Amino acid sequence: MSTPQPPMPQAAPEWQAASGPSYAGPAYTSPIPVVRTHLGHAVASEWTKIRSVRSTMWTLGVFVLLVVGIGLLAGALVANDPGGGGIGDENPLSLGFFGLLLGSMCVITLGVLTTASEYGTGMIRTTMTACPTRGRVLAAKSLVFFAVAFVVTLLSTALVALAQMGMLEGVREPTGEEWLKGTVGVSLYIALLGLLSLVIGSIVRHSAGAITIMIAAVLAPLVIAMFMFSQSLEDLREALFEYSIPNQLSVFYSTSLTESGPSGWDPLWIMLGVTAAAFAGAYALLEKRDV
């Protein structure tokens, strides 16, 4: 009986044994430059969005029309008052308050649409794919919107203030602080109000719902306080009057609805604190929820 022999290794065929020349060429270089993305890229993207959509031009156009149109109309009515009542010793810039209060609704609407509309159309998925850092997206939207809202409001309020001072005769000249509060201060406040709307839109993710919430936040406290006739609710009624957004806006024109409550630059710090708290909540939810 023969012992089984282990298989002998066989030589590889000549076409396999003969190793051909190496065809490894130089490393591939993409014609598209690869750079590390940063906040500036996200800001540029959001600027392209906000200036290319029609809602921006419509809402800002109506805002300028309301602020400038109503402001000039109020100035013309006072200037042509046959009774000569005028505005007395009050701040002559206060006539711009009425148009700005109505125009703030346009800023609120645009702020909500800046974020909530992308959730409605599904565009937010493309945005987050292009920029996976969600906090950077929210920060870029906030920076672009705040800058646009502030510049447009500042130009509108400054135009109204200069035009009203030209129309009104015999009124006192506003002080430097009144000029600053009636233009820069109130513009910062309106821009922060719009930024708060943007953050609420990011939290709610529904345009109509977020706009309703913000309009209620602006008007409801003042309306509710007007119908509080009970003496036991006097303290709550006074607080609603003092801290309502219309009253805080009037503080910038030195025409507060109450003798107590916020004064000077207090409304700006209040709005800044509320917006910062809402922004922190929106950022936390953005990191946890799916798009």
GUTORLUM-540047 format. One record per residue (C-alpha): x, y, z; residue number from 1. Coordinates in nm, 3 decimals. Example, Ala and Ser with C-alpha at 12.3 -4.5 7.8 and 13.67 -1.06 7.14 Angstrom:
! residues 2
+---------+---------+---------+-----+
!      px !      py !      pz !  nr !
+---------+---------+---------+-----+
!   1.230 !  -0.450 !   0.780 !   1 !
!   1.367 !  -0.106 !   0.714 !   2 !
+---------+---------+---------+-----+
This chain:
! residues 291
+---------+---------+---------+-----+
!      px !      py !      pz !  nr !
+---------+---------+---------+-----+
!   0.000 !   0.000 !   0.000 !   1 !
!   0.156 !   0.328 !  -0.111 !   2 !
!   0.184 !   0.628 !   0.116 !   3 !
!  -0.007 !   0.931 !  -0.016 !   4 !
!   0.227 !   1.205 !  -0.128 !   5 !
!   0.158 !   1.570 !  -0.050 !   6 !
!   0.063 !   1.771 !  -0.356 !   7 !
!   0.357 !   1.936 !  -0.520 !   8 !
!   0.339 !   2.312 !  -0.573 !   9 !
!   0.281 !   2.397 !  -0.932 !  10 !
!   0.446 !   2.678 !  -1.111 !  11 !
!   0.231 !   2.970 !  -1.201 !  12 !
!   0.156 !   3.020 !  -1.568 !  13 !
!   0.393 !   3.241 !  -1.753 !  14 !
!   0.125 !   3.510 !  -1.807 !  15 !
!   0.085 !   3.530 !  -1.428 !  16 !
!   0.449 !   3.492 !  -1.336 !  17 !
!   0.561 !   3.773 !  -1.555 !  18 !
!   0.460 !   4.082 !  -1.363 !  19 !
!   0.374 !   4.365 !  -1.595 !  20 !
!   0.490 !   4.718 !  -1.557 !  21 !
!   0.325 !   4.934 !  -1.291 !  22 !
!   0.062 !   5.171 !  -1.427 !  23 !
!   0.025 !   5.376 !  -1.105 !  24 !
!   0.037 !   5.733 !  -1.224 !  25 !
!   0.049 !   6.056 !  -1.026 !  26 !
!  -0.216 !   6.115 !  -0.754 !  27 !
!  -0.548 !   6.260 !  -0.873 !  28 !
!  -0.595 !   6.629 !  -0.805 !  29 !
!  -0.951 !   6.764 !  -0.800 !  30 !
!  -1.006 !   7.078 !  -1.006 !  31 !
!  -1.241 !   7.199 !  -0.730 !  32 !
!  -1.044 !   7.356 !  -0.443 !  33 !
!  -1.100 !   7.177 !  -0.114 !  34 !
!  -1.108 !   7.418 !   0.180 !  35 !
!  -1.215 !   7.386 !   0.539 !  36 !
!  -1.560 !   7.539 !   0.577 !  37 !
!  -1.632 !   7.800 !   0.840 !  38 !
!  -1.906 !   8.037 !   0.953 !  39 !
!  -1.833 !   8.278 !   0.670 !  40 !
!  -1.939 !   8.020 !   0.411 !  41 !
!  -2.267 !   7.962 !   0.593 !  42 !
!  -2.326 !   8.337 !   0.616 !  43 !
!  -2.264 !   8.375 !   0.242 !  44 !
!  -2.513 !   8.095 !   0.172 !  45 !
!  -2.781 !   8.248 !   0.394 !  46 !
!  -2.726 !   8.590 !   0.239 !  47 !
!  -2.784 !   8.439 !  -0.105 !  48 !
!  -3.108 !   8.283 !   0.018 !  49 !
!  -3.252 !   8.589 !   0.190 !  50 !
!  -3.183 !   8.825 !  -0.099 !  51 !
!  -3.306 !   8.589 !  -0.371 !  52 !
!  -3.649 !   8.493 !  -0.233 !  53 !
!  -3.949 !   8.709 !  -0.311 !  54 !
!  -4.082 !   8.709 !   0.045 !  55 !
!  -3.789 !   8.925 !   0.156 !  56 !
!  -3.859 !   9.201 !  -0.093 !  57 !
!  -4.233 !   9.196 !  -0.027 !  58 !
!  -4.215 !   9.202 !   0.352 !  59 !
!  -3.937 !   9.461 !   0.369 !  60 !
!  -4.110 !   9.669 !   0.102 !  61 !
!  -4.434 !   9.675 !   0.301 !  62 !
!  -4.233 !   9.750 !   0.617 !  63 !
!  -4.070 !  10.057 !   0.461 !  64 !
!  -4.406 !  10.167 !   0.319 !  65 !
!  -4.574 !  10.147 !   0.660 !  66 !
!  -4.294 !  10.309 !   0.860 !  67 !
!  -4.223 !  10.591 !   0.615 !  68 !
!  -4.581 !  10.639 !   0.491 !  69 !
!  -4.752 !  10.649 !   0.832 !  70 !
!  -4.464 !  10.848 !   0.981 !  71 !
!  -4.487 !  11.118 !   0.715 !  72 !
!  -4.868 !  11.116 !   0.734 !  73 !
!  -4.858 !  11.169 !   1.111 !  74 !
!  -4.609 !  11.451 !   1.070 !  75 !
!  -4.820 !  11.617 !   0.801 !  76 !
!  -5.138 !  11.597 !   1.012 !  77 !
!  -4.968 !  11.758 !   1.309 !  78 !
!  -4.801 !  12.023 !   1.096 !  79 !
!  -5.131 !  12.117 !   0.930 !  80 !
!  -5.340 !  12.104 !   1.246 !  81 !
!  -5.568 !  12.407 !   1.223 !  82 !
!  -5.603 !  12.415 !   1.599 !  83 !
!  -5.231 !  12.463 !   1.639 !  84 !
!  -5.218 !  12.201 !   1.912 !  85 !
!  -4.895 !  12.046 !   1.787 !  86 !
!  -4.712 !  11.812 !   2.022 !  87 !
!  -4.615 !  12.063 !   2.286 !  88 !
!  -4.292 !  11.987 !   2.465 !  89 !
!  -4.295 !  11.616 !   2.379 !  90 !
!  -4.025 !  11.445 !   2.179 !  91 !
!  -4.101 !  11.539 !   1.814 !  92 !
!  -3.958 !  11.206 !   1.697 !  93 !
!  -4.239 !  11.021 !   1.876 !  94 !
!  -4.463 !  11.054 !   1.569 !  95 !
!  -4.264 !  10.772 !   1.410 !  96 !
!  -4.394 !  10.527 !   1.672 !  97 !
!  -4.723 !  10.447 !   1.494 !  98 !
!  -4.573 !  10.333 !   1.167 !  99 !
!  -4.301 !  10.138 !   1.342 ! 100 !
!  -4.551 !   9.946 !   1.556 ! 101 !
!  -4.742 !   9.832 !   1.247 ! 102 !
!  -4.422 !   9.771 !   1.051 ! 103 !
!  -4.291 !   9.540 !   1.321 ! 104 !
!  -4.544 !   9.281 !   1.201 ! 105 !
!  -4.354 !   9.263 !   0.871 ! 106 !
!  -4.022 !   9.206 !   1.049 ! 107 !
!  -4.184 !   8.935 !   1.261 ! 108 !
!  -4.318 !   8.764 !   0.950 ! 109 !
!  -3.984 !   8.773 !   0.771 ! 110 !
!  -3.803 !   8.642 !   1.078 ! 111 !
!  -4.033 !   8.342 !   1.102 ! 112 !
!  -4.011 !   8.268 !   0.731 ! 113 !
!  -3.631 !   8.273 !   0.739 ! 114 !
!  -3.632 !   7.944 !   0.929 ! 115 !
!  -3.980 !   7.791 !   0.930 ! 116 !
!  -4.032 !   7.810 !   0.553 ! 117 !
!  -3.738 !   7.574 !   0.496 ! 118 !
!  -3.906 !   7.312 !   0.712 ! 119 !
!  -4.228 !   7.353 !   0.515 ! 120 !
!  -4.060 !   7.307 !   0.177 ! 121 !
!  -3.806 !   7.044 !   0.288 ! 122 !
!  -3.517 !   7.271 !   0.190 ! 123 !
!  -3.381 !   7.234 !   0.541 ! 124 !
!  -3.254 !   6.885 !   0.451 ! 125 !
!  -3.041 !   7.029 !   0.172 ! 126 !
!  -2.917 !   7.304 !   0.404 ! 127 !
!  -2.816 !   7.058 !   0.676 ! 128 !
!  -2.651 !   6.828 !   0.422 ! 129 !
!  -2.441 !   7.115 !   0.290 ! 130 !
!  -2.359 !   7.229 !   0.644 ! 131 !
!  -2.394 !   6.943 !   0.894 ! 132 !
!  -2.300 !   7.172 !   1.186 ! 133 !
!  -2.652 !   7.274 !   1.282 ! 134 !
!  -2.551 !   7.543 !   1.528 ! 135 !
!  -2.354 !   7.713 !   1.251 ! 136 !
!  -2.662 !   7.719 !   1.029 ! 137 !
!  -2.873 !   7.882 !   1.301 ! 138 !
!  -2.598 !   8.133 !   1.379 ! 139 !
!  -2.557 !   8.223 !   1.010 ! 140 !
!  -2.932 !   8.275 !   0.964 ! 141 !
!  -2.941 !   8.492 !   1.276 ! 142 !
!  -2.647 !   8.710 !   1.174 ! 143 !
!  -2.774 !   8.772 !   0.822 ! 144 !
!  -3.131 !   8.844 !   0.929 ! 145 !
!  -3.030 !   9.071 !   1.217 ! 146 !
!  -2.805 !   9.277 !   0.989 ! 147 !
!  -3.073 !   9.313 !   0.721 ! 148 !
!  -3.348 !   9.403 !   0.970 ! 149 !
!  -3.131 !   9.655 !   1.154 ! 150 !
!  -3.009 !   9.835 !   0.842 ! 151 !
!  -3.355 !   9.861 !   0.683 ! 152 !
!  -3.514 !   9.981 !   1.010 ! 153 !
!  -3.237 !  10.233 !   1.074 ! 154 !
!  -3.267 !  10.384 !   0.727 ! 155 !
!  -3.647 !  10.403 !   0.753 ! 156 !
!  -3.657 !  10.559 !   1.101 ! 157 !
!  -3.381 !  10.806 !   1.019 ! 158 !
!  -3.565 !  10.916 !   0.704 ! 159 !
!  -3.891 !  10.962 !   0.894 ! 160 !
!  -3.720 !  11.153 !   1.175 ! 161 !
!  -3.546 !  11.395 !   0.938 ! 162 !
!  -3.862 !  11.448 !   0.732 ! 163 !
!  -4.076 !  11.514 !   1.038 ! 164 !
!  -3.831 !  11.767 !   1.178 ! 165 !
!  -3.846 !  11.945 !   0.845 ! 166 !
!  -4.226 !  11.953 !   0.842 ! 167 !
!  -4.288 !  12.055 !   1.203 ! 168 !
!  -4.238 !  12.417 !   1.296 ! 169 !
!  -4.199 !  12.558 !   1.642 ! 170 !
!  -4.107 !  12.227 !   1.805 ! 171 !
!  -3.805 !  12.182 !   2.024 ! 172 !
!  -3.491 !  12.024 !   1.886 ! 173 !
!  -3.444 !  11.661 !   2.006 ! 174 !
!  -3.145 !  11.597 !   2.227 ! 175 !
!  -2.858 !  11.377 !   2.112 ! 176 !
!  -2.982 !  11.089 !   2.329 ! 177 !
!  -3.333 !  11.123 !   2.183 ! 178 !
!  -3.191 !  11.105 !   1.831 ! 179 !
!  -2.986 !  10.798 !   1.925 ! 180 !
!  -3.275 !  10.617 !   2.092 ! 181 !
!  -3.526 !  10.715 !   1.822 ! 182 !
!  -3.310 !  10.578 !   1.541 ! 183 !
!  -3.034 !  10.337 !   1.647 ! 184 !
!  -3.196 !  10.219 !   1.971 ! 185 !
!  -3.537 !  10.143 !   1.828 ! 186 !
!  -3.377 !   9.980 !   1.521 ! 187 !
!  -3.182 !   9.743 !   1.746 ! 188 !
!  -3.501 !   9.661 !   1.933 ! 189 !
!  -3.698 !   9.584 !   1.614 ! 190 !
!  -3.409 !   9.373 !   1.479 ! 191 !
!  -3.401 !   9.175 !   1.806 ! 192 !
!  -3.780 !   9.130 !   1.788 ! 193 !
!  -3.739 !   8.988 !   1.440 ! 194 !
!  -3.454 !   8.767 !   1.559 ! 195 !
!  -3.677 !   8.634 !   1.835 ! 196 !
!  -3.933 !   8.550 !   1.567 ! 197 !
!  -3.665 !   8.365 !   1.370 ! 198 !
!  -3.579 !   8.158 !   1.676 ! 199 !
!  -3.945 !   8.083 !   1.748 ! 200 !
!  -3.980 !   7.971 !   1.386 ! 201 !
!  -3.690 !   7.732 !   1.438 ! 202 !
!  -3.855 !   7.591 !   1.750 ! 203 !
!  -4.211 !   7.560 !   1.616 ! 204 !
!  -4.110 !   7.468 !   1.256 ! 205 !
!  -4.442 !   7.595 !   1.124 ! 206 !
!  -4.476 !   7.937 !   0.963 ! 207 !
!  -4.839 !   8.012 !   1.048 ! 208 !
!  -4.805 !   7.884 !   1.403 ! 209 !
!  -4.489 !   8.082 !   1.476 ! 210 !
!  -4.630 !   8.404 !   1.326 ! 211 !
!  -4.946 !   8.364 !   1.536 ! 212 !
!  -4.740 !   8.317 !   1.851 ! 213 !
!  -4.532 !   8.627 !   1.784 ! 214 !
!  -4.827 !   8.851 !   1.697 ! 215 !
!  -5.001 !   8.733 !   2.013 ! 216 !
!  -4.686 !   8.814 !   2.213 ! 217 !
!  -4.690 !   9.167 !   2.071 ! 218 !
!  -5.059 !   9.250 !   2.104 ! 219 !
!  -5.217 !   9.016 !   2.359 ! 220 !
!  -5.065 !   9.158 !   2.683 ! 221 !
!  -5.181 !   9.512 !   2.601 ! 222 !
!  -5.528 !   9.402 !   2.489 ! 223 !
!  -5.577 !   9.178 !   2.792 ! 224 !
!  -5.468 !   9.455 !   3.029 ! 225 !
!  -5.723 !   9.693 !   2.879 ! 226 !
!  -6.007 !   9.463 !   2.989 ! 227 !
!  -5.884 !   9.395 !   3.341 ! 228 !
!  -6.127 !   9.604 !   3.547 ! 229 !
!  -6.106 !   9.413 !   3.876 ! 230 !
!  -5.920 !   9.590 !   4.155 ! 231 !
!  -5.763 !   9.261 !   4.261 ! 232 !
!  -5.591 !   9.235 !   3.922 ! 233 !
!  -5.451 !   9.589 !   3.930 ! 234 !
!  -5.090 !   9.476 !   3.984 ! 235 !
!  -5.109 !   9.224 !   3.697 ! 236 !
!  -5.275 !   9.483 !   3.475 ! 237 !
!  -5.000 !   9.734 !   3.547 ! 238 !
!  -4.728 !   9.476 !   3.475 ! 239 !
!  -4.888 !   9.384 !   3.141 ! 240 !
!  -4.901 !   9.750 !   3.044 ! 241 !
!  -4.543 !   9.818 !   3.150 ! 242 !
!  -4.379 !   9.520 !   2.981 ! 243 !
!  -4.593 !   9.497 !   2.668 ! 244 !
!  -4.394 !   9.535 !   2.348 ! 245 !
!  -4.587 !   9.847 !   2.232 ! 246 !
!  -4.505 !  10.020 !   2.561 ! 247 !
!  -4.139 !   9.916 !   2.539 ! 248 !
!  -4.127 !  10.062 !   2.188 ! 249 !
!  -4.275 !  10.388 !   2.314 ! 250 !
!  -4.001 !  10.415 !   2.576 ! 251 !
!  -3.750 !  10.483 !   2.297 ! 252 !
!  -3.955 !  10.794 !   2.216 ! 253 !
!  -3.997 !  10.901 !   2.581 ! 254 !
!  -4.373 !  10.849 !   2.562 ! 255 !
!  -4.427 !  10.551 !   2.791 ! 256 !
!  -4.786 !  10.442 !   2.855 ! 257 !
!  -4.713 !  10.418 !   3.227 ! 258 !
!  -4.516 !  10.620 !   3.479 ! 259 !
!  -4.328 !  10.315 !   3.606 ! 260 !
!  -4.170 !  10.012 !   3.443 ! 261 !
!  -3.889 !  10.005 !   3.186 ! 262 !
!  -3.718 !  10.333 !   3.106 ! 263 !
!  -3.411 !  10.452 !   2.918 ! 264 !
!  -3.245 !  10.159 !   2.745 ! 265 !
!  -3.417 !   9.893 !   2.961 ! 266 !
!  -3.641 !   9.759 !   2.680 ! 267 !
!  -3.335 !   9.677 !   2.472 ! 268 !
!  -3.177 !   9.471 !   2.751 ! 269 !
!  -3.508 !   9.295 !   2.820 ! 270 !
!  -3.548 !   9.197 !   2.455 ! 271 !
!  -3.183 !   9.091 !   2.439 ! 272 !
!  -3.225 !   8.861 !   2.741 ! 273 !
!  -3.547 !   8.704 !   2.610 ! 274 !
!  -3.394 !   8.648 !   2.265 ! 275 !
!  -3.078 !   8.493 !   2.412 ! 276 !
!  -3.283 !   8.251 !   2.623 ! 277 !
!  -3.497 !   8.153 !   2.323 ! 278 !
!  -3.185 !   8.111 !   2.109 ! 279 !
!  -3.034 !   7.870 !   2.365 ! 280 !
!  -3.355 !   7.665 !   2.362 ! 281 !
!  -3.367 !   7.659 !   1.982 ! 282 !
!  -3.005 !   7.546 !   1.964 ! 283 !
!  -3.066 !   7.262 !   2.212 ! 284 !
!  -3.372 !   7.141 !   2.019 ! 285 !
!  -3.193 !   7.171 !   1.686 ! 286 !
!  -2.919 !   6.938 !   1.806 ! 287 !
!  -3.164 !   6.678 !   1.941 ! 288 !
!  -3.441 !   6.668 !   1.681 ! 289 !
!  -3.430 !   6.523 !   1.334 ! 290 !
!  -3.466 !   6.753 !   1.036 ! 291 !
+---------+---------+---------+-----+
